[in-house]
Amino acid sequence: MNLDEIIVNQIKEQAVRLHRADDLDVLVEAIGDKRYVLLGEATHGTSEFYKLRMELSRKLIETKGFKFIAVEGDWPSCYEVNRYVKHYPDAKPSARDVLAAFDRWPTWMWANEEVLALIEWIKQHNVDKPMDQRVGFYGLDVYSLWESLEEITRYLQEHGTPEQLALAHKAFACFDAYEEEGQSYGVAAAFYGESCKDDVVKLLQALHDKRVRYEDDSEAALSAELNALVAVNAEDYYRTMVRHDAESWNVRDQHMVEALRRLAEEHGPDAKVIVWAHNTHIGDARATDMEADGMVNVGQLVREAHGEADVFAIGFGTYRGTVMAATAWDAPVATMQVPLAQPGSWEELMHRAGAHDQILLLRREDPILGHEPLGHRAIGVVYHPSYERGNYVPSLMARRYDAFLHLDESHAVRPLAIPLSTGRF
């Protein structure tokens, strides 16, 4: 019996069929009292990944008291969602209005029918609950440099000190010359020494040192501080990305973890946290070829910070189907075919073990899945099905995740019609 056959037989013995939402209870039980649950996705455009993460998040919120969902999205846009689901008095009037804030490519990642259903559910769940018991929704990503600076300035015009507002204007003026082009700033900073770093670092420190809470929006000061953190780390990201792909990746994921740390701290020492991000972010980088390139990610850093006993990471994958993606950055989005998984890949072995949806709990010490690297499919917002062979990440599956959710056939997410903003990042 060869290695593939051994793995297929092991999956057959250990996997649980996934037919309905209640089948996810095996994951809820396995999560136990862990405080950090990381939910992945193999693409940014698969409907079932969103639906299943919503259902699992719902169960964790209702049965285990998880306090918020943090996603691979921009802070300003996600904070609009947070205000809506928490019933802030001046929040936007509808979920569709809120999701219109996700107007920068790729809009379909969060402006879609599946996320619409999620935020409507959270809003309803929060009805009649005290503010400190309402479930939140936040963004962890680093791309919203100019939007974050605009939000800081708006906040400080109403609530800030003259000194803070002056720092914000100075930081905004420094970046304004680059006309919302992150790459242009990166080239100027990396090669010509035209850095705005000192300005945004001083702004972040000023906001952190004098944070004030307001009854009409108790999180407004936190939001301003997180926007300043975005500005600091986005400056670093754009400055490094023109020279070092691995270094800029690390800046981005380290920012996500720092934002997550501040959010967890704000919600109290016992707060339980759900993270939604791509498998490449939540699956431990040390179990992939990322480690050889000096790359870290959210999954690794959260495990290192909180201990593996307090973290549960779930990978998602699909054998075949359709996906929402584009052929190039800023190109029109389209529904694309996801071809059958490559022979010998993780997804193909899961399919061979059973041509149906499955849940597989993984053990780090597994003598095969914890030590034998397998190709594991990863699809981004830019996708070329004809280059399928290049979309597989060598992975020690039982070390990368604590569980895996396999969909034998999946379908493209359903995007909302959101006009694109003019800024490019």
N, C-alpha and C positions, 0 to 999 in steps of 0.2 A: 504494500500500500504506500503510495507516494504522499508527500506532504499535503498537497491539495486535498486529497481524499481524507486524510486524517482530520484536517480542519473542517471540511464539510460535515463529517460524521460528528465532530464535536459540537458544531452549531446545531445540528439536528437534535442532539441530546439536550442541549441547554437552552435553546431559544424558546420564547413564548410567542404564540400567534397573536397578532394585533388585528382584531376585528372591529372593536368598538371602544369608546372612551374609557369604559371601566377596566379595560385591559391594561391601561396605564397605571393602575393601582400597584402593580408589581414594582414600578419605579418609585412611586410615592413611599412604599414600604422600605425599599432599599435606601432611599435618601435619609430616612429616619430623622434625627435631630440636627442634621448638618445645616449650617447657616448659609453656605454659598452653593447655589445650584446654577451651573453653567449649561445653557441650552444652545447647541450648535445648529448648523445648517450646511449642507454641501453646496448650496447655490444661494444667490440672493434673489431668486425669482421663482421659487417652487411653492405652490399654494399649500400643499400638505404639510410642509415644514412649519409654516406660520400657524396653521390650524392646530396641529398637534402641540406646538409650543404653547399656544393659547390654552388648550385644554389642560395641559400639565400645569401651567402657571395657575390656572383657576383652582385646580385641586390643591396646590401648595398654599395658595392664599387662603382658601376656605378652611382647610383642615390643619394647617401648620402655622398660620399666621405670618406668612411672608409679607414684608412691608413695602417693597417696591420692585419694579422691573427696570433694569438699566440696559440700554440697547446700543448697538453699533450705529448710532445716529448722532446728529449734531445737537449740542446743548440747547441753543435758542429755539429750534423747531420742536424738540421734544418737551421743552419746558412749557410751550403753548399747550401741548397735550396734557401735561401734568396739571396745569391750571384748570383745564376743562374737566378732567376726571375728578378733580378735588373740589369742584363746584365753587371756584373763586368767583366773586360777584361780577367782575368785569371780564370774565373769560369769554372766548368767542362762542357764538350761539349754537353751533352744531359741530358734530365730528368732522363733517366734510370741510367746514370752514377751517377747523384746526389743521387738518391734514394738508390744506392748501399751503401751509407754511413750508412744506417740504418741496420747494420749488427749484431746487438745484439738482442737476443731473447727478446720480440716477434717481429720479423722483419715485420710481416704482418700488424701491426698497421699503418705504414706509407709507407712501400715499397709495394704498391699495385696499381692496374690499376686505381682505383678511384682517388687516390692522384696524380698519374701521370697526369691525365686529369686536375686536379686543378692547378698544378704548370705550366703546359703548357699554361693554360688560363691566369694566372697571368703574365707570361713572355710576352705573346702577348699584354696584356693590358698595360704593361709598355713600350712597344716600343715607341720611340721618345719622351717620357716624360722626363722632367728634373729629376735629381736624387732625389731631395727633394719631388717630386710628385709620385715617384714609390711606389707601394704597396709592403710591406715586408712580410716575413714569418719567424717566430721565435719559438723556443722551450722554454717551461717553466719548464720542469721537472728537477729532482735533481739527477738522477741516473748516470750521466756521469762523475764521479769523475776523473778517470784516463785519459779519453779522454780530459777532460777540462784542466787538468794539462799539458798534452802534447801540447794542442793548445796554452796555455799561454806561455810555454817555447819557442815554435816555433815563436810566435809573438815577444817576448822580445829579442830573438837572433838577430832580425832584427831592432826592433824599441825601445827596452827598454834601461834603464840606467843600468850600472853595478850593482847597488844596487838592482834594481828590479829583474834582472836576478839571482842574488845570492839568493834572497828570494824564487824565483821559484824553483831553484835547491834544496834548503833546504826542501821546502814543498814536492817536488816530492820524494826526498830521504826518507823522513819520511814515506810516504805511500808505497814506493816501496817494502818494506819488506813483505807486505801482498799479493803480487803477484796478484793484481787486484781482490781480494776477499773482497767485502764489508763486508760480515758477519764476516770474520776473523778479520778485523780491528775493527768492532763493539764489538766483544768479548774482544779483547785486550784493547780497550779504556774503555769499561764499567766496566770490572772486574779487570783489571791489571794496570789501570792508564797510559796506553801507548798512550797518546793523541797527535795528530798532529794539534790540534785546533789553538794554538798560531801561528803556521807557516802560515796557510792559512789565518787567520785574518789579519796578518801583510801584506801578499801579496795583499789581496783585498784593504787594505787601501792605499798601495803604488800605485796601479794601478788607484785608484779613484783620488788620489791627483795630479797625473801627467798624466792626459789623454791628448793625442795629436791626432789631426785629420790629416789624410793623403789623398791627392787628389785621389790616385788610389783606395782607399777603405776607405771612410769616416767613416765607421762603425767599422773599425778594432779595435780601442781602446775600443769602447763600447763592442765589442765581448770579448776582453780580460778581461774586468771588469766583464762581466756576467759569463764568465767561472770561474773567481775567486769567484764570489758569489756562483756558483754551488759547488765549492770545500768547501767553508765554511759551507754551509748548508748540503751538502752530508756527511761531517764529523759528523755533529750533528745528521743527520738522522740515519746513521749506528750505532752510539754510543747509540742512544735511542731505536732503533728497537729491540735490543736483550732483552730489559726489558719491554718496554711499547709500545704496538701496537698503542694505542690512541695518545700517545705523538709523536711517529714517523710519524703518519699520519698528525698531526698538523704541524710538522716541514716541511713536504713535501708541504702541501697546503699553508702555510705561505710563503715558498720560491716562489711558483708559483705567489703569489700575489705581493711579493716584486719585482720579475723579471718583472712582468707586469707593476708595478708602474714605474720602471726605463725606460722601453721601452716607455711608454706613455709620460713620462717627456722628453725623447729624441726627440719625434716626435712633441712636442709643446703642449701648454695648451689646444688647441681645438681638439687634435687628437681623432679620433673615432676608437674604438678597437673591433675586433671580437675574441672571444676565442672558441676554440674547445676542449672539454674534456668530460669525462664520466659524466653521470647524477649525480653520487655520488660526483663529484667535483663541478659542476656548479649549482645544485639544492640546495637551502638554507638548510644547515644542521640543522638549528633551527626548521625546519618543519618535521624532522625525528627523529628516536630514537638515532641518533648520538649525539644529544645534551645531553642526559642523560649520555652518556659515556665520556663527556667532549671533544668531537671532534668538530672542526670547518672545514670549507672548503672554496673553492674559492668563491662560490656563496654568502655565508654569509659575508665573509670579504670584497668583492668588494661592496656589498650593504652597509655595515657599513661605508666603506671609502668614497663612492661617493654619497650615498643617493639612496633610492629605485627609486626615480623619474628619475635617470640617468642611470639605469641598467635594462636590459630586458633579462630574462633567459628563454630559450625554452628547455623543456624536450622532449625526443624522446622515443618511445616504440613500441613494436610489439606483436601481438597476437600469431603468430606461424611462422615457417619457418626454415631456416638453418642459421648457424653461423660458422665463422672460429674461432677455439679455440683449446686448448690442455687440456689433462687430468691432467697434473702436470707441475710445473715450469720447463722450459727447455726441455719438452717433445715435440715430433713431433706434428706439427699442423695438424688439420684435419677438414673437413666439418662435423658439427654435426647438428642433428635435434634439433630445438627449439620446445618443445611440446606446446600444447594448454595451454594458460595461466590458472592459477588456478581459480576455481570458486570464485567469489566475489572479485577478484583482480581488480586493476584499468584497466589493459589491457583487462580483460574479460568483464568488464562493458562497455568499449569503443566498443568492438566487438559486444556485445548485442545491443548497440545503433545503430549499422550499420556495416555490414560486408564489409567495404571498408576503404580506407585511409581517415583520417580526420585531421582537424586543429581545436583546441579548445582554444579560448582565455579564460584566467582565471582572476578572480578578487579576490584579497587578502581578501576582506571582505565578500566573498561568505558564506552564513550561513551554508552550508553543506560541500562543497569542501574545505573550509578554516578551518573547525573545526572537521571533521570526518576523522580519519586516515584510509587509505586504503593500502593494500599490493601492492607495485609497483616493478616490476621485474628489477633486475640488474644482468647482466652477465659480468664476467671479462675475462681475457685472459686464466684463468684456469676455466674450466666448466665441470660439471657432470650433464647432463640432468636427470639422475635417482634420483638426490637429489634436484629436482626442488623446493620443498617446502621451502628450505632454501635460495632461491634467491630473496626473496621479502622483501623490506624495507618499514616498516610502514611510510606512508607519508600523510601530509596535503597538497594535491596537489596544491590548490590555493595559498598556502603560500610558497611552494617549488619553483614553476615556475610562470612565467607570461603567458605562453602559452604551449600547449602540441601538439606534432605532432605524430599521431598514424598511424602505418602501419599495416594493417590487416594480411598481409603475407610478409615476407622479405626473403632475400637471402644472402648467405655468400659473403664476400668481395673476390676479386680476387687478391691473393698475387703475387708479382714478385718473381722470383727465386734469392734469395740473400744468399750467403754463410754466415754462422754464424761465428762471431769472437770467439776467444778462451777465452776472458776475461769473468768472471762471476761477477754479482753484486747483 
